Amino acid sequence: MSKGHVPFSSLSSSQQKKRYENMCATKRRKKEIRLAFWKPKIINALKLCENSRVNAAFYLGIKTSHLRKLMVETKPDVNWAKEFPTKHFKVK
């Protein structure tokens, strides 16, 4: 990078496409591993804390906003509102 060298500047268009696809696949894999790590812990914490999101986040040692973010990311797998309703949840 010193003397004006630009990294990956000599890649062809097919090599750039392959590099981009590999980067996306790696990011997707890391996300799946992270969610697989947190999902059972969240389920256990909600059961122990009687479906209280605030108490479950405290039990896990994370912020409530981080718990909500994780729950949104795992929403296709788990219907949190149906399986772990809060005491304030009202059926529409």
C-alpha positions in Angstrom: 0.0 0.0 0.0 3.0 2.2 0.3 4.2 3.7 -2.9 0.6 3.7 -4.3 0.0 0.0 -4.4 -3.8 -0.8 -4.4 -4.7 -4.2 -3.0 -6.7 -6.5 -5.3 -6.3 -4.1 -8.2 -4.9 -6.8 -10.5 -7.9 -9.2 -10.2 -10.0 -9.9 -13.3 -13.8 -9.4 -13.2 -14.4 -13.1 -12.7 -11.9 -13.2 -9.8 -13.5 -10.1 -8.2 -16.9 -11.7 -8.5 -15.6 -14.9 -6.9 -14.0 -12.9 -4.1 -17.2 -11.1 -3.4 -19.2 -14.3 -3.3 -16.7 -15.9 -0.9 -16.9 -12.8 1.4 -20.7 -13.0 1.4 -20.7 -16.7 2.1 -18.2 -16.2 5.0 -20.4 -13.5 6.5 -23.5 -15.6 6.2 -21.7 -18.6 7.8 -20.5 -16.5 10.8 -24.0 -15.1 11.3 -25.5 -18.7 11.3 -22.9 -19.8 13.9 -23.6 -16.7 16.1 -27.4 -17.3 16.0 -27.0 -21.0 16.7 -24.9 -20.1 19.7 -27.5 -17.6 21.1 -30.9 -19.2 20.2 -30.9 -22.0 22.9 -29.5 -19.6 25.5 -32.3 -17.1 24.8 -35.0 -19.8 24.9 -33.6 -21.1 28.3 -33.4 -17.5 29.7 -36.9 -16.7 28.7 -38.2 -19.9 30.3 -36.3 -19.2 33.5 -37.4 -15.5 33.6 -41.1 -16.2 32.8 -40.9 -14.7 29.3 -39.6 -11.3 30.6 -37.3 -9.9 27.9 -35.6 -7.4 30.4 -34.9 -10.1 33.0 -33.7 -12.5 30.3 -31.3 -10.0 28.9 -30.0 -9.3 32.4 -29.7 -13.1 33.0 -27.7 -13.4 29.8 -25.5 -10.4 30.6 -26.5 -8.5 27.5 -28.4 -5.3 26.8 -32.1 -5.5 26.1 -31.6 -4.0 22.7 -29.1 -6.7 21.8 -31.6 -9.4 22.9 -34.2 -7.8 20.7 -31.9 -7.7 17.8 -31.0 -11.4 18.2 -34.7 -12.2 18.5 -35.5 -10.3 15.2 -32.7 -12.2 13.4 -34.0 -15.6 14.6 -37.6 -14.7 13.9 -37.9 -17.1 10.9 -36.9 -20.0 13.1 -38.9 -19.1 16.3 -42.1 -17.2 16.6 -41.1 -15.4 19.8 -44.5 -13.7 20.4 -46.4 -16.9 20.1 -44.1 -19.3 21.9 -42.9 -16.9 24.6 -45.6 -14.2 25.0 -45.0 -11.5 27.6 -47.6 -10.6 30.2 -48.4 -7.5 28.2 -49.0 -9.3 24.9 -52.5 -9.0 23.5 -53.8 -11.2 20.8 -55.1 -9.2 17.9 
